[in-house]
Amino acid sequence: MATPLTGSQLLAALRAEGLVLNEVGDWRRHNRNTKGAWGPVNGVVIHHTATEGTDASVNLCYDGRPDLPGPLCHGVIDKAGEVHLVGNGRANHAGLGDRFVLQAVIEEEELPKDHLADTDGNRHFYGFECINLGDGQDPWPEAQLLAVEKAAAALCRAHGWGERSVIGHLEWQPGKIDPHGFTMDALRARIRSRLAKAPEGPAPSKGAEPSEGPAAPKGSAAPTGADGADGAGVTGGTGSGVGDGAGGGGGPSAVPPMPQHPPYEPFPGGEFFRSGSGGPVIAAMAERLIAEGCDHYRHGPAPDWNEAHRKSYASWQRKLGFHGKDADGVPGRVTWDRLRVPNARSRPPG
């Protein structure tokens, strides 16, 4: 067992293993620590999301659902092998599992079959959600599998664990099938081989986009409600679990500081971008798209959301390397944070 890593320690461990990382929103303070204990930690649980699309999956894992507040894991691993950090602390991912499985993880022994649901896994495990439908047909690209291997190995290395500290959700909570499409024994063999060597060191820099960029800080307190539904994970959404939650001065004559606004517009949510929406946020977005060479505005950008905005944003998504449903022109948190739209409230007038 071990003391959980801080956000900086987690970031450093993952980078040292050669992973490409994206920091989402206020992930360092995004947790459910007020609803239950976080730590000691004993291992890593691997999941599949049962979703498709990077933006949609990352948003879901960051925000959660009405019946299962986020974060739903610590990191989301996409098809290209990039890791999107969405939480740091207690997360709604593992739920209630088998105490004998936990004991085997602690002792790094062969796992027994999971029959019980009597132990709080959200307290004891880091969790990674891997974007995959989990239907046995959706492929697992080698880049993604390599990232799963690296992420799990990074945490094992940081805590001095072996590969038997890494388990699948299906090995922890009765009734779960994730991850589906590869075997945990095969993954553990890869992790064992990686741990026998020195870490490969940080991945090449992504230039101007080393991370997802600033976003409006979300409070450390988790959304209220539905706390008794904790622990099902993204997959299936029907598992059982335990209640859970988020986890400058001056003398008397000092002039109070002026309110500060974040430099970039926080992601307003995908539902904001629909017919009838408009105003300074969309205008600022259009300016940034044009500056990035993603300009489908034949007569200049209108203040209201329209097809020209959608086509321009789709160009931005493709510029970042997204394709298919990930490049449909509807902003998501990942691509929005990378666009870095100036905050309309902090822009100089005129």
Disulfide bonds with the S-S distance in Angstrom:
none
